[in-house]
Amino acid sequence: MEDNGLVPLFYVAHHKWKFVMSPLLLMLFLLSPLASPFSTEEDTPLVLFVSLVHYTLQNIDLHLFVCLRFMFLCRLSHPFVFGKALMAMKASFSNIADVLLDWDDVHNDDFCSWRGVFCDNVSLTVVSLNLSSLNLGGEISPAIGDLGNLQSIDLQGNKLTGQIPDEIGNCAALAHLDLSDNQLYGDIPFSLSKLKQLEFLNLKSNQLTGPIPSTLTQIPNLKTLDLARNRLTGEIPRLLYWNEVLQYLGLRGNLLSGTLSPDICQLTGLWYFDVRGNNLTGTIPDSIGNCTSFEILDISYNQITGEIPYNIGFLQVATFFIGNPFLCGNWFGSICGPSVPKSREIFSRVAVVCLTLGIMMLLAMVIVAFYRSSQSKQLMKGSSRTGQGTLNGPPKLVVLHMDMAIHTLDDIMRSTENLNEKYVIGYGASSTVYKCALKNSRPIAIKRLYNQQPHNFREFETELETIGNIRHRNLVTLHGYALTPNGNLLFYDYMANGSLWDLLHGPLKVKLDWETRLRIAVGAAEGLAYLHHDCNPRIVHRDIKSSNILLDENFEAHLSDFGTAKCISTTRTHASTYVLGTIGYIDPEYARTSRLNEKSDVYSFGIVLLELLTGKKAVDNDSNLHQLILSKADNNTVMEAVDPEVSVTCIDLSHVKKTFQLALLCTKGNPSERPTMHEVVRVLVSLLPSPPSKILAPPAKKFDYAHYVIEKGQQRKEEARQPQEDNNSSNAQWFVRFGDVISKST
């Protein structure tokens, strides 16, 4: 054949082939075994076509042809490679009998359906591996490096030993790596620096040794680096201080030495810096006052010396210096003073401290004894002043609801053996709670407040009477109170299933399905909405948290401790910055300005929603749940944090996604951008399944979640609009990307 009209299929330029007709090439490739030279005029069209194939392939560069054939075969072998890698990993694990039963390439070769394996819907490549908290033993197989498209690896909370394989550096797309809370040992592999997409690296609570690799600074997108509670030695790499992307640096509980670098404030994106419990020496850099991004700075329990720089007081930061015996500041009795012989100085300091403590303890004992004696006499003899909430005669039970009228204070004290320890069912920061089982009556809970102040009795009683008048099915009812020598006693409904915190995090935690969790969220939200919108005056709870959400025998939620915060004395501090609440739940804006309103409760409720969704504590050692979800929101991997019990029992995971979005809206940095509790209730109720028979309320107009989200989005101030191409999914109208929901000013 002389006609070259159908050739070239490739454009030749300096012996480099540029592919221009891939479909035709594939056809030629498949027919190539049939190609042979034909030249007769009688040849059929098929024969002529095959001849053209043969001629074309003879003129294609052999190297390119081999490469194309190799690529084609590799594409076909991908599933085999992934399945083989996963089975190799299974073989390196132990304690897998009950947790990896479906990892079986013989009976189920669909590895995308295996437990903890998540695949891309288009390429069918493994993109996420989550085997956290499965009690797995053994080692991490080097075969993990064959899963080159992995974006997330979560093996935290197991009993894995051995070293971190170098091959993990082959997972070039990896953005999230969590190997914390295992028993891994050896050095941190240098190959981790090859993971250029990595944003989250958590290796805490292992037995890793050696230095912190300076090559970690070569990871350009790393935002969270947690190496706490290992056995790492050496100095903190100087280059690490020049990372402008890093937001969280946890190095506590290692054996690190050296000094704090003067370049510490080059960490311009960092909010959490924790080197507690190492062997750092030297002084605190004078430039520390320029670290304006820091929110938590913990250098406790090192060997830091010198003075605390005065400009550190200019920062809005929580600082921790305890445990550095030779660190000093401008306070009375500081060790910074004229130099004296060391042995004499230490002796005098110890002597002064011991003497001071002894005198304080003696005075405290005398004051307590005198106070109790005078208080008891005053209450029992009714010698209080008129108009100050006095007690005329012996202490008595004040009844706020008639169901308490059949009991006397003597009945209650007799039933609890004068509030014996064996009846304690809980402790709080300002109270102890007892269970009291009375005859012919439902049990009640008795809260004994620690502090008593006779001059505030009138105000105390007035507030209790106000609280007693508040009735709602999702608020714990105050039935009565008594002012006694044993403390101020409050009598509430007893909740058989304890608190939400007990069920999620307690020693006997219960598996809660998705619908139960959602109904708990609805109940708590309705109770809080009643306080915010239906009480006069409106009541701000001030301490919304999972331990203040109590559950009755039907797991219906009841808010407790509302309003009593105003009754508890704040005499421990007279500063204007006294902030009520619990760490992990406190609204950052409230903590910064001390200005409290209903939106502070909304923030705290958002944290409770995150607890319900993930099963994790709001604060767990140095882990902050809100910050964890924000980090996952940046790369749209929030759903990986869902409690397995929720994933298993939720029929429609879009409801879980909507609840995540609602929680992120509630915890927005700007209080004005957070929804009201009425809006929160409407969203949550819209996610409840329709009751088959019970009608809890008259039929209402169906809640338009999409409209709500869009409406909230329009309130944001001059924020960049999401490109149109990001809204091409079917649910984009109600669920924009997590990264767009959260505030970027965190």
Summary of the structure (lengths in Angstrom):
residues: 746
radius of gyration: 33.4
end to end distance: 71.8
largest distance: 129.2
contacts: 2221
relative contact order: 0.04
helix: 39%
strand: 14%
